[in-house]
């Protein structure tokens, strides 16, 4: 283009520019090769975009677009946006300036199933261009396109109290600063949320002092404004025309402010040890074990503790089941180990504790979940059934508490969570289960006693009492009449799922529950109240 428009350009300069273009083209190809494979809807949208005539003339004679193909978002930029959505764990994304829709669909693919992306686009024509491809994609349902001036949409969203985890700005450059100010001034971006701004280097014009380009000047002003804003931190990445990533910081009082602050800057405001409430539920760096973790409730507890950041030892009598669950955690990036143990045997319990401490150095969280249930009429309950039930449900739980407690008391910190049952509060019917009901009542009293005895030495002991939990066994033909009877006794109108119990075990294992001890946390859909 330079050579065609200026006959005085030396051939040597043209040659060097051509070499630079060739290198850039090879680099683009390499980056695309090394990036994750794009989905078919994205590939279709890209093909549609580069083959489209963007010198589009509106029926009123006005030229809508006159853009070179190089301005179209491609695979590398799309993968960057997708990665940022993943890394920020965004559930709600706002895009200001959609253009072809490639960036919107890239980000939508990274959103969870219930995620939402709102795209602001001035021209209805562009919505019509992208929507057919959105409709073909399973992720297109996450995208809502609002046409018209972006600032009108922002005002509408602010009036509704909407908030977003991530915002991507790629629109009219002169308004970048206005969009940015409005987003932060009206809390459209959540705390720790991310704003990504495209074209912030704008072909080098932002750092060329003698540049008279209006867009370059507008972006210079924008970059400087963000740099001086104490509410955020930013970095500019030299990807194509520059991509700025901005993170909203937690509020801190400004030392140089002359205004008298009305903010009570205490732990309620800034968080305990600077951690917001959801961060206080994190278990990063903690070591946990779960007994009976090869299936059912124990497996759900193990996944929950691992997802919250803990290393998790999977304890089960069946080594194969323990290894399967440990493998599941490994696939999710969670450190785990499998240990075979029968908690009714003292030597197995001690070896279990020793194995965990030998591998990971300590134990912070003990989740004593293993248990059995035998049904029989009280007059027919044998001593063998009674002893077997108590040996696992109560005696085994006590031995686990004691062995883990010794480790925790020595280090001055620990969380013990025992699995009791709704049967500790009521007599479930019509099934007859004397030994089970009595053993679980014992687990609650064990929890209360240890909880009060050990809290002054840093160890909290609590228990969870689930209601009737939905398992494959319950759906057998012989138990169907019993299930219908149970459902009629449950205000919630359904059986518990193991996932209904996961948040409770994370809470009791975390710093957020430090003032709770000896408590029986009942999760039974209201059944014990009727």
C-alpha positions in Angstrom: 0.0 0.0 0.0 2.9 2.4 0.8 4.6 1.6 -2.5 1.4 2.1 -4.5 0.6 5.4 -2.9 4.1 7.0 -2.8 6.3 6.7 -5.8 9.3 8.1 -3.8 9.5 5.2 -1.3 12.8 3.4 -1.8 12.7 -0.2 -3.1 14.9 -1.3 -0.2 12.2 -0.1 2.3 9.5 -1.9 0.3 11.6 -5.1 0.4 12.1 -4.8 4.2 8.4 -4.2 4.7 7.6 -7.3 2.6 10.0 -9.4 4.6 8.4 -8.1 7.8 5.0 -9.0 6.5 6.1 -12.5 5.6 7.6 -13.1 9.1 4.4 -11.8 10.7 2.3 -14.1 8.5 4.4 -17.1 9.5 4.1 -16.1 13.1 0.3 -15.8 12.8 0.2 -19.3 11.3 2.4 -20.7 14.0 0.3 -19.2 16.8 -2.9 -20.6 15.2 -1.2 -24.0 14.9 -0.2 -23.9 18.6 -3.6 -22.6 19.9 -6.4 -24.9 20.9 -8.6 -26.1 18.0 -11.5 -23.8 17.3 -15.0 -25.2 17.2 -16.9 -25.6 13.9 -19.3 -22.7 14.6 -16.3 -20.4 15.3 -14.6 -21.6 12.1 -17.7 -21.0 10.1 -18.1 -17.5 11.6 -14.5 -16.7 10.7 -14.9 -18.0 7.1 -18.1 -16.0 6.8 -16.3 -12.9 8.1 -13.3 -12.9 5.9 -15.3 -13.6 2.8 -17.8 -10.9 3.5 -17.7 -7.6 1.7 -17.2 -5.1 4.5 -17.4 -2.1 2.2 -21.1 -2.4 2.8 -23.3 0.4 1.5 -26.6 1.0 3.3 -29.7 1.6 1.2 -29.6 5.3 2.2 -26.2 5.5 0.5 -24.2 5.6 3.7 -21.2 3.3 4.0 -21.5 1.3 7.1 -18.1 -0.4 7.2 -14.8 0.0 5.4 -12.5 -2.3 7.2 -9.6 -4.5 6.1 -9.8 -8.3 6.8 -6.9 -7.8 9.3 -9.3 -6.1 11.7 -11.4 -9.2 12.1 -11.0 -11.1 15.3 -9.4 -14.5 14.6 -8.5 -17.8 16.3 -5.6 -16.5 18.5 -7.5 -13.5 19.9 -10.6 -15.7 20.4 -8.5 -18.2 22.4 -7.1 -15.4 24.5 -10.6 -14.2 25.3 -11.8 -17.7 26.0 -8.8 -18.3 28.3 -9.5 -15.1 30.2 -13.1 -16.1 30.8 -11.8 -19.5 32.2 -9.1 -17.9 34.4 -11.4 -15.3 35.9 -14.1 -18.0 36.4 -16.6 -15.6 34.8 -20.3 -16.4 34.8 -21.5 -13.2 33.4 -19.7 -11.3 30.6 -20.5 -7.9 29.0 -19.1 -7.1 25.5 -19.2 -3.5 24.2 -18.8 -3.7 20.5 -19.5 -7.1 19.0 -18.7 -6.6 15.2 -18.6 -10.1 13.6 -19.5 -12.0 16.8 -16.4 -14.2 16.8 -15.2 -12.8 20.2 -18.7 -13.1 21.7 -19.0 -16.8 20.7 -15.4 -17.5 21.8 -16.2 -16.2 25.3 -19.6 -17.9 25.4 -17.9 -21.2 24.8 -15.9 -20.7 28.0 -18.9 -19.8 30.1 -20.6 -22.4 32.3 -23.9 -23.9 31.2 -25.9 -21.2 33.1 -23.5 -18.4 32.0 -24.7 -15.3 30.2 -23.0 -12.9 27.8 -24.6 -9.6 26.8 -23.2 -8.0 23.7 -23.8 -4.3 22.9 -23.8 -3.6 19.2 -24.7 -0.3 17.5 -25.7 -1.8 14.1 -28.7 -4.2 13.8 -27.0 -5.4 10.6 -24.2 -7.1 12.6 -26.6 -8.9 14.9 -28.3 -10.3 11.7 -24.8 -11.3 10.5 -23.8 -13.3 13.6 -27.1 -14.6 14.9 -27.5 -17.5 12.4 -24.2 -18.9 13.5 -25.0 -18.3 17.2 -28.2 -20.3 16.7 -26.2 -23.3 15.3 -23.8 -23.3 18.3 -24.9 -25.0 21.6 -23.4 -22.0 23.4 -25.3 -19.4 21.3 -28.2 -19.5 23.8 -25.9 -17.8 26.3 -25.6 -14.7 24.1 -28.0 -11.8 24.2 -27.3 -9.1 21.6 -28.6 -5.6 22.4 -28.5 -3.2 19.5 -28.3 0.6 19.7 -25.8 3.0 21.4 -23.8 1.1 24.0 -24.1 3.8 26.6 -27.9 3.4 26.5 -27.5 -0.3 27.2 -25.1 0.4 30.1 -27.5 2.8 31.7 -30.3 0.2 31.4 -28.1 -2.5 33.0 -27.0 -0.2 35.8 -30.6 0.7 36.6 -31.4 -3.0 36.9 -28.5 -3.5 39.3 -26.7 -5.9 37.0 -23.1 -6.8 37.6 -20.5 -8.6 35.4 -17.4 -10.7 36.1 -15.7 -9.7 32.9 -16.2 -6.9 30.4 -14.6 -6.8 26.9 -14.5 -3.4 25.2 -13.8 -3.2 21.4 -16.0 -0.3 20.1 -15.6 3.4 19.2 -12.2 4.5 20.6 -13.3 8.0 21.6 -15.8 6.5 24.0 -13.5 4.0 25.7 -12.9 6.3 28.6 -16.6 7.0 29.0 -17.5 3.3 29.0 -14.7 2.6 31.5 -15.8 5.3 33.9 -19.4 4.3 33.7 -18.6 0.6 34.4 -16.7 1.4 37.6 -18.7 4.4 38.8 -22.0 2.3 38.6 -20.6 -1.0 39.9 -21.3 -2.9 36.7 -18.0 -4.7 37.3 -17.8 -6.9 40.4 -14.8 -6.7 42.8 -11.9 -8.6 41.4 -13.7 -8.4 38.0 -11.7 -8.0 34.8 -12.0 -5.5 31.9 -10.3 -6.4 28.6 -9.8 -3.5 26.2 -8.8 -4.1 22.6 -6.6 -1.9 20.3 -4.9 0.0 23.2 -1.6 0.2 21.2 -3.4 1.1 18.0 -0.7 0.4 15.4 1.9 2.2 17.6 0.1 5.5 17.4 -0.4 5.7 21.2 3.4 6.0 21.8 4.4 8.0 18.8 4.8 11.5 20.2 4.2 13.3 16.9 1.2 11.3 15.9 -1.8 13.5 15.1 -4.2 10.5 14.8 -7.5 11.2 16.7 -7.9 7.5 17.7 -4.3 7.4 18.9 -4.8 10.5 21.0 -8.1 9.1 22.5 -6.3 5.8 23.4 -3.4 7.7 24.9 -5.8 9.6 27.1 -7.6 6.3 28.0 -4.4 4.4 28.9 -3.1 7.3 31.0 -6.5 7.6 32.9 -6.5 3.9 33.7 -2.8 4.0 34.8 -3.7 6.8 37.3 -6.9 5.2 38.6 -6.2 3.8 42.1 -9.3 1.5 41.8 -7.6 -0.9 39.4 -4.4 -2.4 38.2 -3.6 -3.1 34.5 -1.2 -4.6 32.1 -1.0 -4.0 28.3 -0.2 -7.1 26.2 1.3 -6.5 22.8 -1.2 -8.9 21.0 -1.9 -7.5 17.6 -3.1 -3.9 18.2 -2.6 -4.2 22.0 -4.9 -5.8 24.6 -5.2 -4.2 28.0 -6.3 -6.3 31.0 -7.6 -4.4 34.0 -8.5 -5.8 37.4 -10.7 -4.0 39.9 -9.0 -3.9 43.2 -10.5 -4.2 46.7 -11.1 -0.8 48.3 -8.3 0.5 50.5 -8.3 4.0 52.2 -6.1 6.5 50.3 -3.4 7.9 52.6 -3.4 11.2 50.7 -7.1 11.9 50.7 -8.2 15.1 52.3 -11.8 14.0 52.7 -13.0 12.6 56.0 -14.0 9.0 55.2 -17.4 7.6 56.3 -16.1 4.1 55.8 -15.7 1.9 58.8 -12.6 0.0 57.7 -13.0 -3.1 59.9 -13.1 -6.8 59.3 -16.7 -6.6 58.2 -15.7 -4.3 55.4 -12.3 -5.6 54.4 -12.9 -9.2 55.3 -11.3 -11.4 58.0 -7.5 -11.4 57.4 -8.4 -9.5 54.2 -10.4 -12.4 52.8 -14.0 -12.0 51.5 -16.5 -14.5 52.7 -16.3 -16.9 49.8 -12.5 -16.8 50.0 -12.8 -17.9 53.7 -14.5 -21.1 52.5 -11.4 -22.0 50.5 -9.3 -25.0 51.8 -6.1 -24.3 49.9 -3.1 -26.0 51.4 -5.2 -28.1 53.8 -4.9 -31.9 54.2 -8.2 -33.9 54.5 -9.4 -37.4 54.7 -12.8 -38.9 54.2 -13.8 -42.4 55.4 -16.4 -44.4 53.4 -15.3 -42.2 50.4 -15.5 -45.0 47.8 -19.2 -44.1 47.0 -22.2 -42.1 48.0 -22.0 -39.3 50.5 -18.3 -39.9 51.2 -17.4 -39.6 47.5 -19.4 -36.4 47.3 -17.6 -35.0 50.4 -14.2 -35.9 48.9 -15.0 -34.1 45.6 -16.3 -31.0 47.5 -13.2 -30.8 49.8 -10.9 -31.2 46.8 -12.7 -28.6 44.7 -12.3 -26.2 47.7 -8.5 -26.7 47.5 -7.7 -29.5 49.9 -5.6 -32.5 49.3 -7.8 -35.5 50.0 -7.1 -39.0 51.2 -9.9 -41.4 50.0 -10.5 -44.1 52.7 -12.6 -47.2 52.0 -12.7 -50.8 52.9 -12.7 -51.5 49.2 -9.3 -50.4 47.8 -10.6 -50.5 44.2 -13.4 -48.1 45.0 -11.0 -45.8 46.8 -8.6 -45.8 43.9 -11.4 -45.0 41.4 -12.5 -41.9 43.4 -8.8 -40.9 43.8 -8.5 -41.1 40.1 -11.6 -38.9 39.6 -10.0 -36.3 41.8 -6.7 -36.5 39.9 -8.5 -35.8 36.6 -9.9 -32.6 38.2 -6.3 -31.5 39.2 -6.8 -32.4 42.9 -4.0 -34.1 44.9 -5.3 -37.4 46.3 -4.3 -40.8 47.7 -6.3 -44.0 48.2 -6.1 -45.9 51.5 -7.8 -49.2 52.3 -9.0 -49.4 55.9 -11.6 -51.0 58.1 -12.4 -48.3 60.7 -13.7 -50.9 63.1 -10.1 -52.1 63.6 -7.8 -49.9 65.7 -4.7 -51.0 63.8 -6.3 -49.9 60.5 -7.3 -46.6 61.9 -3.8 -45.8 63.2 -2.2 -47.0 60.0 -4.6 -44.8 58.0 -3.5 -41.7 60.0 0.2 -42.6 59.8 0.0 -43.1 56.0 -1.6 -39.7 55.5 0.9 -37.9 57.8 3.8 -39.7 56.2 2.8 -38.5 52.7 1.5 -35.0 53.5 3.0 -34.2 56.9 -0.2 -33.5 58.8 -4.0 -33.7 58.9 -6.2 -30.5 59.1 -9.6 -32.0 58.2 -11.0 -35.3 59.4 -14.3 -36.4 57.8 -15.5 -39.5 59.5 -18.3 -40.6 57.3 -18.1 -44.5 57.1 -21.2 -46.3 58.4 -23.6 -49.1 57.9 -27.4 -49.6 58.4 -29.1 -52.9 59.3 -32.9 -53.2 59.6 -34.7 -55.5 62.0 -37.5 -55.4 64.5 -36.2 -54.5 67.9 -37.2 -57.8 69.4 -35.3 -59.6 66.7 -32.2 -57.5 66.7 -29.2 -59.8 67.4 -26.2 -58.8 69.5 -24.2 -59.5 66.4 -26.1 -56.9 64.4 -25.9 -54.4 67.3 -22.2 -54.9 67.8 -21.4 -54.7 64.1 -23.4 -51.5 63.7 -21.8 -49.9 66.8 -18.3 -51.1 65.9 -18.4 -49.1 62.7 -20.9 -46.3 63.3 -19.8 -45.2 66.9 -16.7 -47.1 68.0 -15.0 -46.6 64.6 -16.0 -42.9 64.5 -14.6 -42.5 68.0 -11.3 -44.1 67.1 -11.0 -41.9 64.0 -11.7 -38.8 66.1 -9.2 -39.8 68.7 -6.4 -40.7 66.3 -6.9 -37.6 64.1 -7.5 -35.5 67.2 -4.1 -36.3 68.6 -2.4 -35.0 65.4 -4.6 -31.9 65.5 -4.2 -31.1 69.2 -0.5 -31.3 68.8 -0.5 -28.7 66.0 -3.2 -26.5 67.7 -5.7 -26.7 64.8 -8.1 -29.1 63.2 -11.6 -29.6 61.9 -13.4 -32.9 62.6 -16.7 -33.6 60.8 -18.7 -36.7 61.6 -21.6 -38.0 59.6 -24.6 -38.6 62.0 -28.2 -38.9 60.7 -31.6 -37.4 60.9 -32.3 -40.7 62.8 -30.4 -39.1 65.8 -33.4 -36.7 66.1 -36.4 -38.7 65.2 -37.3 -42.3 64.7 -37.7 -42.7 60.9 -40.6 -45.0 59.9 -41.9 -47.3 58.8 -38.4 -49.0 58.7 -37.2 -50.6 61.9 -33.5 -49.8 62.6 -32.9 -49.7 66.4 -29.1 -50.3 66.2 -28.6 -47.6 63.5 -30.8 -45.0 65.2 -29.1 -45.5 68.6 -25.6 -45.5 67.1 -26.2 -42.2 65.2 -27.6 -40.6 68.4 -24.3 -41.6 70.0 -22.3 -39.9 67.2 -24.1 -36.7 68.0 -23.3 -36.9 71.7 -19.7 -37.9 70.8 -19.5 -34.8 68.6 -20.9 -32.5 71.3 -18.5 -33.8 74.0 -15.4 -33.6 71.9 -16.4 -30.3 70.4 -16.6 -28.7 73.8 -13.6 -30.4 75.2 -11.1 -29.6 72.4 -12.1 -26.2 71.1 -9.9 -24.3 73.6 -7.0 -26.2 72.0 -7.9 -25.2 68.4 -9.9 -28.3 67.4 -13.5 -28.0 66.3 -15.8 -31.0 66.1 -19.2 -30.9 64.4 -21.4 -33.3 62.6 -23.8 -33.4 59.7 -27.2 -35.2 59.9 -28.5 -36.0 56.4 -32.0 -37.0 55.7 -32.9 -39.9 53.4 -30.4 -39.8 50.5 -31.3 -40.8 47.0 -29.2 -43.8 46.0 -29.6 -46.5 43.2 -30.6 -49.0 45.9 -33.6 -46.9 46.9 -35.0 -47.2 43.4 -35.4 -51.0 43.6 -38.8 -52.3 43.0 -39.1 -53.7 46.6 -38.5 -50.3 48.1 -40.8 -48.3 45.9 -43.7 -48.3 48.4 -41.3 -47.2 51.2 -40.0 -44.3 49.0 -43.5 -43.0 48.5 -44.1 -43.1 52.2 -40.9 -41.2 52.9 -41.7 -38.6 50.3 -45.0 -37.9 52.0 -43.1 -37.2 55.2 -40.7 -34.7 53.7 -41.8 -31.0 53.4 -39.3 -30.5 50.5 -41.1 -33.2 48.5 -38.0 -35.0 47.5 -35.1 -37.1 48.7 -31.7 -35.6 49.4 -29.1 -35.7 46.7 -25.4 -36.2 47.8 -24.7 -32.8 46.2 -27.1 -31.2 48.7 -24.6 -32.0 51.5 -21.4 -30.8 49.8 -21.5 -27.1 50.8 -22.0 -28.1 54.5 -18.9 -30.2 54.7 -16.8 -27.4 53.1 -18.3 -24.8 55.5 -17.5 -27.0 58.5 -14.0 -27.7 57.2 -13.2 -24.0 56.6 -12.2 -21.0 58.6 -15.7 -19.6 58.2 -17.0 -22.0 60.8 -14.3 -21.4 63.5 -16.9 -20.3 66.1 -19.0 -23.5 65.6 -18.3 -26.6 67.6 -20.3 -29.5 68.9 -23.1 -28.6 66.4 -25.3 -31.1 64.6 -26.1 -29.6 61.1 -29.3 -31.1 60.0 -30.0 -31.3 56.2 -33.2 -33.3 55.7 -35.6 -31.2 53.7 -37.6 -30.4 56.9 -38.5 -34.1 57.6 -37.6 -33.9 61.3 -40.0 -31.0 61.8 -43.1 -33.0 60.9 
